[in-house]
Amino acid sequence: MHVAIIGLGLIGGSIAKTLKKNSDWFVSGFDISKETLDDALKCGAIDSVWSGEEAIDADITVLCAQPTVSVEFLRSHIGLLKKGSVVTDVCGVKEWVVENCGKICDENGLYFVGGHPMAGKERSGFKNSDENLFNRASYILTPVDSTDENAFNVAKLYVETLKCAKLTVTDPKTHDRLIAFTSQLPHVIAGAYVKSPSCLDRKGFSAGSFKDVSRVATVDERLWTELFMKNKNMLLNEIDGLIEHLTAYRNAISDGDEAALSDTIRKGRIIKENDLLNTDERK
């Protein structure tokens, strides 16, 4: 199997390292940074550099950039990819990406299967990539009704070779609805939370709770602005729900209504306890 990875940042670099660790697949890499390409070659994460100027004989091409960049790269390089090959991506929104990339591939004799690895770190770049990043992660594939079965099987084989903990298959809309809650809303919360003036005075007063809530505030604002805006309806629905629940806490505290406050806290506890019982989440 010949895999072309477009963008050797945290995710692309980790995919390259993991594929080389787990298989004898040939991995080609493309990146705008010559330093990154040199580092990837030197450490054995990739077998060759693809300049993006000549045809490439890859069986599967993995777009590891933000949504707009991924779509534009595919549009401008589609003629260099092997006819009948598979293209996938790692973007955190799927409806917009699947619609655009799917159309480009359909018009040019290639197959697109949307993908999203549920793994990451607070720090980006190839220097932070890790061959073990996907060990306990779920990888999501988002085929649509028109997805070619053989193409899906190639994408599935690629995910299986990464040895992720779980393969989740769903449709793009369901992906975006749930990701708005599990990924995007926590980033909104973290960014809003650290804006309190108390954040500057917290030294000596913070422990696990602060770290848990604020961890994902250190993100790439360019990437997450695009992810939020391309999933805005789903995310707005989650933000509105959060505001409603925060208001319930605020009203109970403001009114001195201990019974209402206790009930609000209790309901949250029960939901989380049931969630823990029904998942393999680690505390």
PyMOL commands that set and color helices and strands:
alter all, ss='L'
color gray80, all
select helices_A, chain A and resi 10-22+34-43+67-80+95-107+126-128+149-162+172-193+197-201+208-217+221-229+232-254+258-277
alter helices_A, ss='H'
color red, helices_A
select strands_A, chain A and resi 2-6+26-30+48-49+60-63+86-89+111-117+138-142+166-169
alter strands_A, ss='S'
color yellow, strands_A
deselect
rebuild
show_as cartoon
